[in-house]
Each structure stands twice: as structure tokens, then as C-alpha cells.
């Protein structure tokens, strides 16, 4: 029996065993379908986390800085382990590794929802259960119980469940980052190995599209889930008194994590039935030779011949060599600026819209998931189409990126001036009114943690009916409520529940439109910048270059970005909440400072990206002017008359 008889792939008609050929799990198209669903579920969790971050912040009293750290913590586990993906390659059973990662993500998503079930019901002013406290938040002249009994109550309620919430959420985020390590890289490499050359770009394009729309589904899911009250599973409808427009409203942030964990579990199961290798699609003749676990490839692939220790030793050297390319370094730094901008805006833009334009959390989240992200996806696609139609070289791609970011700067700068002023808040803003506001409610024994905003008939907002000096609640047949006898309210002395608002919600449509246009324009640079990276590094270093690029994204953008934005937001707080004598989340912001500093950081990052792309244009122009045409020096070889041999590929690319 000859070698030809043993090679079942030599027969294009297909002499493979019929059972294997008919198996659904030996079909690369089915793998692409499963992987699309898995990536959609995984990215849905990521988008949902960002859409719910401000709600979690309000529920558990986190500062924006702590919320930003929580949002970025999944990058920690991802960054530490992503290096090993290049080494492991096809040494492992990739489908099973992907399935294992999906199950870990399922467990992490369940862990993210766990604090809701371990803790008690959400407490707010008017539902404070500390006996003897002024729980109605009305003006009462009699003295409450002593501080010692209140502190004992606080310690009993908060010490166990509340203190463990943040570490538990951080652990869940860390596990989500670790779970994501094998999913996308192993999935893409598996498809590229077993799809036909004709279909491989189509399949990878499908995965890229799913990767783009996954976060949008997360934000839309967040918008839907946050319309339910956080404790709808613990309280009856009659016990739920808050409405969506109340600043104390907390939506069911945990519900989306349960739904996502179910989706992750279902999409993980098929991966344990896929084989380690499968027939090449369409019965290509290079089936066996193209398999990553074949002996031939293991002999020619230097990475597969390395030990883990050798790989770890060589990675810093190759990474340093890659970073010595000025074009690569400048493009990556430009992308880092844009990635940091994206990370911060995705985490806190919904909160910005909610506070700046007095909108509900669910509506603000829908604006991000339904408008901004789809426009960004469209811009990414059109940027790739434009580059293909114009057949742009590296130099042309750099000019396209520079033009797109320059337009982005022009469209983002006006956002600094579209916003609302801070409403008048007695004793809080403006500061000169503080003494008068405190005098009229000095004898009301207002609780330190009281936060139940009311709007006086004189247009001034108060932290609670107690701070307004109100002594009576008046309820009407249509369930409307007014507070009367309010000593601090001029004129009628009447206050209505809820915030007075900033009164400029009409500016929201132009703001969202301009924000969407900015997202659309900025995303034009994504595909050209990736092509610049792939065309300016040696062929043997491309996989390493992409790995280093993603590592720099995480270390310089995705991890510090949300923390930086959160810290900036915290500097604009004018009233911190109190619970058991400890500062919690911010209750009121100086909206002018919030807008200027939050969007000002965005403009700084845009300018940083623009500067880097401008420098790439200058470097490429200088090289093209200083280098002569490459001259043939032998069979298939080129040598530059002037310039280093390291620049050969760049010159050839610029000629295209």
C-alpha cells in the first residue's frame, strides 16, 4: 500500500469516511456560526457591564474612580495571559480551549450578579430601616436616637455584605478577562486553517462584524434591563415607590448578567464536540499539509519548535525590535490615544447624558448603544471600503487617517459648549446661598444620608423635604404627592418630588447627533491604521506585532482610560453622598465643570492621535524623498542605493 493510498485527502471527490464527512462538527461553516454566537455573547457581557456601571456605582456607593477601575479590571487578566496565545498556537485542542474559556466567562458573569443575592434590599431615604432615624425625611423637631445606636445599626447592615461587594465584582471582571484570552485568537486561527482561501476572508469579516455590534447589543440590553427596579424580585409592585426619573432609581443591573451567563453556557457546549482538526473546506489538496498540527508545519514554524522558556525569552527581544520601527510605533500610539478615548466614553458617556440633560439611565444607555456604536461600526466598514476602492498605499492610508482625525477634532470641539448649567440647589450650589439654606432647616434634625430631591415652587432644588423644611405630605387621588409647609421655599412654600432639572433637554438631539458624527468620522481611521501596521513590519513578525499592539492597547489605554475619566469626573462633584459616616457616590455635579473636563479629556486624546498620524505622514514623506528606487541585485533580491536594509519593505509598500 503506497503513501497515496494512505492519504485520504488526495481524492478531491472525498474518500474520507462518510460518517466524518457528514458530521456537523466537521463543517467549518458550523464552527463560524457557533463562534459568531459565542463572540456576540461574550461581547454582550462587556457592553452590558459598561452600560450598567453608573447604576452599580449608585447602588453600592462607589466613586467614579472606583467604577472606572472596575470597568477596566477585566483587562488585567487578559493582558497577563494573552502573550501565551502566540506560543500555544495549535499545540492545544483549540475548540475545547475556547469552550473552557466560555464556561469560565459564564461562571464570571454569574459571579458579577452575586452581590444582589448576597445583600439585602436597596436602601434609600424614606426606606431607611434604622429604627428611630428620621426615615420620612420630613422636618421633625424632636431628637432622633443617639448616634451610637445608629452606628451599631450601620455596622450590622454594612460590615459583612456591603464590604465584600467590590472585591467580588473585581474578581468577576478578572475572570471575564481571563476567559476572553482563548476565544477570539484561537477561533480566528482555527477558521483560517480550515476554511478555503476563497471563503476565509468572508468568515473573518463576519466575525469582525459581530465583534463590532456585540457591545451595541450589550448597551441595548442594559437599557432594557435597567427599566426594571433593582429589587423587583424581592418587593411587590405596591412596595416599589420610585420612578425612572427619580435620582434615587436603581435598575436591575444584575439581570443582564444572568441572561448573558445562560447564553454563554449554551454557546460553549458545541465546542466540546468539535475535533482538534477537520478536513479542509471544499476538499482542498493541501488539507493535511495546512493543518496546524501536521508534522510538516511543526518543522517549518519556528514558534512551534520553541520551548515555553525560549518563547518568553525571545518575546521581549522581538517586541523591542518591532517597536524600533517609527511608523509602527507612531501608528500604535495614535491608536492608543483613540482607544483610551473610546474606553472612557463607553464607560461614562451614558452617565454624562443622564446628568447633563436630566435623562433616565435607560434612555441614556440606549443613545449610546442605538446611535453612537452603530455609526462607529458603519464608519469602520466604510473606511475599509474606501481604502480598497482607492487602492491606498501606506502613505495614502496615513493621509486618510490624518484627515479623519482632523475632521474628528472639528466635530468634537463644539461638544464642549453644548450642555446645561447646574440647577440651583439650596446649600450646595451656588455656594453663597449655603448659610441661608442651613438656617431655615437647622432645627429639622435632617439625616446625614438624606437624599430625596424635591423642587420648590420658587425653582430652587433641595436635597430632601427635610432640608426644604417641609412638615407635611399631601397625597392626591391620582397618586401625585406634594410637600407643604416648607419653610425654606419662598412664596407658596410647596415642593414637588424630584429634581428641578437643568431645563435644557432640548439640546440633547443636537448633542447626540454631533457625538454620532464624531464617532463615525473617528472610526474611519481604524482599518487604514491596521493596514499600516501590517505593511510596515517584516512578514515573520506580523503576528508578534499585532500581539504587541493589543498588549499596548490594554496597558496604555483600556486599563488606565476609564480610571482617568472616572477621576476627572470625581473632581467635579459638589456633594458626596453619606452612609454610616462614609462618603459614597456623588449626588450632585457642577455640570459646567463636568462637561468641560470630561469632554476636554476627549479633545486631548483626539489631539494626541492627530499628532501621531501627522508625524507618520512627515516620516513617510521624508523617507520617500531620501530613498532611491530599489535596484535588483540578484534573483528576487533588492538593495537600496541609500538607506538601511530594514527599510526595503517600506519603500516597496510606498511604491504600491
N, C-alpha and C positions, 0 to 999 in steps of 0.2 A: 504494500500500500504506500503510495507516494505522498509527498507533502501536499500536493494539490488535492488529493482525496481527503486529507485531514482538514483542510481549510474550508470551512463551511461558508465562508464569505466570498469565495471565488465565483460562486454562481449567482449572477445578478438576479436571476429569477427567484432565488431564495430557496436554498437547500437546507435551511435551518429547520430544526424540529418544529412541526406545525404548532404544538402547544405553546412554545415560547413565542413564536411569531404572532399568534393570536392574542396573547396576554395583553391586557390593557396596560399593565405596568411595564411593558417593554416598548411602549409608544412614547416618543419624546414629546409629541403634541399633548398628551395627557399630563406629562410632567410639567410642561409650560402652564397648562390650565391650573394644576394644583399649586404651582409656585406663585402664580398670579394671585390666587385667593389667599395664600399664606402671607405674601408681602402686603396685600391690602389689609389683612387683619392685624399684622404687626405694626404697620404704619398708622392704622386707625388708633391703636393704643397710644402711640407717640403724639398724634394730633389731639386726641382726646385729653391727654394729660395737660397739654398746653392750654386747651380751651377751658379746663376746669381749675387752673392754678389759682386764679383770683378768688374763686369760691372756696377752695381748700384754705387759702390764706385767711379768709373771713371766718370760716368755720372754726379753725383752730388757733386763730390769733397770731399768725406768722407775719413778720415784716416782709416787705417786697424783696429784700436782700435774701432772706431765708427761702422765699418762694423761688427766686432765681437760682439759688444753689440746688434746690430740689429738682427744678426743671432740667438742670444741666448734669445732674449726677449720673444719669444713665451713660453718659459719655466716658465716665471713669473706667468702668469695666470693659467697655468696648475698646478704648484706647490701649489698655494694657494687653489685651489678648489678640487684637487684630493683626499684630506682627506675625503670629504663629500661623495665620491662614496661608500666607505665601509658602511657608515651609511644609505644612501638612499636605497641601495640594490634593493629589489623588492617592496619597498613602492611606487614607481612611475611607470608610464607606460613607461617601458624601450624602446620599439621601437619608441615611439613618442619623448622621450628624445634624442635618437640617431638621429632621423630626424631633431629635432630642432638644435642639435649641427652641423649637416651637413649644414643646411641652414645658420647658423652663420658663418661657415667656408667659404661658398660661398660668403657671404657678405664681409668677411675679405679679401678674395682673390681679389674681385673687388676693395676694398679699397687700396690694395697693388699696383694695376695698375693705380690708380687715378692720382698720380703725373705727369705721362706722359701727361695726357689730360688737366691738370690744368696749366702746364707750357708751355713755348714756345719751339721752336726747339733747338736742341743741338748746342751749340756754341763752336767753336774751332778756333785756329789760321788759318787764311785765310778765316774764315767766321765770324769774329768779326764785329758786326754791329755798333760799336761806331764810329760815323762819325768823320773823321779826324785822327783816330788811324792808325797806320801802319798795316793795315789789311792784306796786302800781305806778311808780314814778310820778305820782302827783305831789303837790306841795303839801307837806304834813309838818305841823309844828311840834308834834310830840317826838321824843327822842327814840331812835331805834335801839336795838340791843347793843350791847357793848361790842367793841371791835374784836375782843378775844373770842367770843362765840362765833363771830363771822369768820375769823381766821381759821378756827377749828373746822368750820363747815367747808371752807375753801380747801384746806389740806386734805380732808376726807375725799372730796369730789375730784380734785385735780391731781393728787400726788401719783396715783397709780396709772390710770388710763391715759390722762392728758399728756403726761411727761413722756410716755413711750410712743406717741403718735409720730413725731418727727423722725426718730431713728427707724421706725418700721417703714415709713414711706421712703426714706433714703435707701434702705435695704431692698425694697421693691424696685426702685429705679436702678440700683446697681445690678440686680438680677436681670432686668429688662435689657440693659446694655450688654451683659454677658451673653444673653440668649440671642441677641441680634448678630453676634460675631459670625457664626457659620452660615446664616440663612442666605444673605444676598451673594457673597463671594462664591460659595460652593454651588449655589443654584445657577449663577451665570456661567461658571466654568463647566458645569455638567451639561448645560444646554449647548454651549459652544463646542463641546467634544462630540456630542452625538447627534446634533442637528446637521442637516445638509448645508453646504456652503450657501445655497440659494435661500434657504429658509432661516438661517441663523440670525441675520440682521433683523428680520421681521419679528422673530421671537424675542430678541433682546429689546426691540422697540416697544413691544407690548409690555415687557417688564418695566421699562423706563416710564411708560405712560402710567402704569399702575403705581409706581413709586411716586410719581408727581401728584396723582389725585388722592392717594391714601390719606395724607394729612387733611385734605379738604373734607373727606368723609368723617375724619375724626372731629373736626370743628363742627360740622353739621350735626353729628351725633351728640356732641356736647350741648349744642343749642337746644336739641330736643329733650335731653335728659335733665337739663337744668331748669326746665319748666315745672318739674315735679318738686315738691317740697322735700327737703333732705330726710325728714323723719316720717314720710308718708306710710312707711311700713310699721311704725311704732305708734302713730297717733291716728285717731279718726278724723274725718273731714271737719267735723264740728270743732275739734281741738286746734285746727290749723287756722290761725288768725292772720298771718302775714300774707301780703300780696306780692306779686313780682316786682312792683315798683318801690316797695319798701327797701330802704338801705340795709335793713337787717336780714333781708331774704337770703336764704342759702338753699341752692338747688340740690338735687340728688346726684352729687358728684360721683358717688360710689357705684351708681347703677351701670354706667357705661363700662366700668372695669369688669363687672360680672358678665356683661354681654360679650365683651371682647375676649374674655378668657374662654367662654364657650366656643366662640368662633376659632380661636387658636387651637383648642383641643381637637375640634373636628377637622381642621385643615392639617393638623400634624399627623393624623393617623395614616393617610396613604403613603407617607414617606417610608414607613417601616415595611412596605411591600415592594418598593422599587428595588431592582437589583443593583449591585455595585457597578456593573457596566451593562450596556444594552447595545443591540445592533445599531449600526449607523443608519440614519434615516435614508430612505429610498434605496437601500442596499448598495451604498457606495462601495467601490472596490477597496478603498483604504480603510474599511471598517476596523479590522483588527489592529492595523498599524496606528490608527488615530486614537485608539483607546488609551486613556492616560495611565492605565495600569499595565499596559503591554510592556514587554521586555525591551522592545526597540526604543520606545520613548524614554524609559528609565535610563537607558545607556546614553542617550543624547542630551537629556535635560540635566544641566549641572546642578540645579536646585535639588532634584531628586537624589543625586549622589551624595549630597552633603549630610552630615550628621547634624543634630539639633545644635550642638555646641558650635560647630563650624558655621552654621547658618547665623546664629546670634552674633558671632564674632564678625562675620562679613557684612551684616546688615548696616551697622553704623558707617563702615567704610564706603559702601555703595551709596548710602543716603547722603553722605558728605560729598561724594563725587557728583551726585545728581544736583545737589544744592549749589555747586560751583558754577552751574550754567546760569548766567544772568537772566536770560529770558525766562527760564523755568522758575527761578526764584521770584522775579517780579510778577509773573502771572499768578503764582500761588499766593503771594502777599496781597495782590488785588482781590483774589477770590476769598482770602481770609477776611479782609475788610467787609466784603459783601455778605459773607457767611455770618460774621458777628452781628451785622445789622439785621439779617434775617432771623437769627436766633433770638435776639432781643425783642424784635417786633412781633414775632409769632407768639412769644410768651406773654407780652404785656399790652399789645395793641387793643385787644378786646376790653381790657380794664381801662385803658385810656379813653376809648369811645364811651364806655359806661359812665365814667366820672365826668368827662369833659362835656358831654351832650345830654346828660341825665337820662340815659337809656338803660333798659334792663340788661342783665347779664346774657340771657339767651339771645336777645336781638343783636347785641354787640358781637357775640361769637358767630352768629350767622353772617354778619357782614364780612368777617374775615374768611370763613370757610366757603361762603357762597359767591363772593365778589373778588377779593384780592388773590386768593390762591388759584382759582381757575384762570384769571388773567395772567398770572405769572407762568402757569403751565402753557398757555397759548403763546406767550412771548418766547418761551424756551423752544417750542416746536418751530415757530416762525423764524427764530434765529438760525436754527439748523437748516431750514429750507432755504433761507436767504444765502447762507454760506455755500450751499450746494449749487444753487442756481448761478451765483456769481463766480463759482469755482475759485474761492478766495485762497490766496497763499497765506503763510504765517504773517507776513507784513500786512496783507489786507485784513486778516482777522483781527490784528492788533488795532488797526484803524477803526474797524467796526465796533470793537469793544469800547474804545475811547469815545467814539461818538455817542454810543448808547448811554454810557455813564455820564457824559456831559449833559445830555438831554435829561437824564435822571436827576442831576443836580438842579437843573432849572425847574423841573416839575415838583421836586420835594421841598425846595426852599419856601414857596408860598404856604406850605402847610403850617409853618411856624406862626402864621398870622391868622389862621382860620381856627377860631376857638371861642370859648366863653369865659367871661370874668367870674371870679369867685363870688358866690352869693353872700349877702350879709348874714353872718352867724354871730349871735349875741355872745360876747365873752370870748370869741375865738377869732373872728375876722370882721372888720378890721380891728386891730389891736386897741386903738384908743377907746373903743366902747366897752372894754373889758370891765372897768371898775363899776360903771353904772349897772351893767348886767348882773354883776355879783351882788350888788346891794339889794336889789328888789327880791332876790330869791335866797338871801343869806339865811333866813330862818326856816327854810323848807326841808332841811335835812336830806338834800338830794344825794342818792347813792353815787359813789365814785365811778362805778361802772355803767351808770345810766346812759343809754343811747337809744333814744326813741324819737327821732327828729319830728318836730312839728313846725308848721309855718304860721306865723302870727298874721292877724288881719292887717297889720301895718307893713307886711312884706319882709319882716325880719325872721330868720330861722333860729330855732333853739334846739339844743341837744336833746331835750326831753321836755314833757309837760311840766315836770318839776322845776327845771331851770327857767321855764317861762312863768313860773309862779301860778300855774293853773290849779284850781282846787276841786273842780267838778268835771265829770264826764257826762255828756249829753248824747244819748243814742236816739236815732230817728227810725221810723218804720222800715225804711229802705236799707237798714244796717249802716247808714252813714253815722259817723261819730265826730263830735266837736268837743273841744275842751273850752270851758268857760270860766270866767272869774280869774283870768290870767293877769297877774299884777305887773308883769314885765312887758306886756303887749300894749302899745299905745292905742288910743281910740276905743274900739269896742271891747277890747280885752278877750278876744276869741282867737283860738288857734285850731288849725285842722291837721290831722295826722299826715305825715310825710314831709319830704323836703320841699322847699320853695322852688328848687331847681335854678338853673342859670338863665333860663328864659331865652336860649338861642338855639334850640334844637333844629331850627330851620337851616342852620349852617352844616348840618350833618350830611345831606346829599352831596353838596359840592366837595366836602372833605373826603368822603368815601370815593367819589369819582376821581379826584386827583390822586388819592392814595392808590387806587386801582391802576391808573395810568402809569404812576411811578413804578409799581410792581411789574407791569407789562414791559416797560422800557428797560428796566434794570435786568430782567431775565433774558433779554436779547443777547447779553454777553456770555451766557452760560455755555452754550455749545461751542462758539468760536474759541473761548478761553481753554476749554478742554482739548480742542484740536491743536491749539498752540502748544500745549504741554506734550501731547503725543508726538508731534512733529519735530520737537526740538530736543528730544533725548535719544540716546542710542537705542536701537531696537532691543538689545538684550537687557536694557534697564527700564523698559516701559512699565512692566508690572511693578517693579520697585518704586518707580517714580509716582505711579498712581497711589501705591500704598503710603509713601511718604506724604503725598499731598493730603490724603484723608486723615493721616495722623496729625498733620499741622492744623487741619481744619478743626479737629477736636480739641487739641491742646491750646490753640490760639484764638479760636472763635466760639465753638459750641459750648465749651466749658465756662470760659470767663464771660462770654457775651451776656447771658441772662443775669448773672450776678452783678455785672457792671450796670446794666439797665435798672435792676432792682435797687441797687444802692443809690443811683441817681434819683429814682422815684421817691425813696425814703427821705431824701433831703428836702422835698417839697411838702412834707406832711406838716400840718399846723395843729393837729390834735390827734394824739395817740389814744387808743382805747385802753381801758384798765380792767384787769380782772385779778382779784385777790392781791391787789397792790403791785401787779406786774404789768408792764406795757405789752399790749397785744398788737393787733393790726391797726393800721391808720384809719381813722374815721372821717377826717376831712383833709383835703389837699388845697394848697394855693394853686388854683387851676392855671393861672398865668405862668407860674414857675414850672408847673408840671408840663405844660405844653412846650415851653421854650427849652427846658433841659432835656426832656425825653426825645423830642424831635431834633433838638440840636445835636445830640449824640448821633442820630441818624445821618445828619448832614456831614458830620466829621468823618464817619465811615465812608460815605459816598466820596468825599474829597480824597480820602486815603486811597480808595480804589482807582479814582481818576488819575491821581498822581502816578501810581504804579503802571497803569496802562499807557500813560503819556511817555513814561520812561522806556517802555518796551518799543514804542514807535521810534523814539530817538535812537535807541541802541541798534535796532534793525536797520534804520536808515544809515547810521554811521558804518555799520558792517558792510552794507551793500555798496557804499561809496568807497570803502577802504579795501575791499576784496575784489580780486580779478576773477575772471571765469576759471573754473577748474579745468586743468589740462590733462588729457589721457596719458598715463604713464605705463600702461600695460593692459592686460586682459581684465577688463572690468574695474580697473583701479583709477583713482583720481588723486591729484596732488595740487594743492593751492600754490600759486606762484607767490602769494603773500598771505600770511595768516597761519594759524596753527591747524594741525590735522583735526583737532577736536571740532573745528567749525565747518568741516566738509558738508555734513548733513544739513546744517542750517542754510548754507549757500544754495545747495540743491533745492531745498524747500522754497527758498525765496525766488528761485527761478521759475517755479511752477506757476 
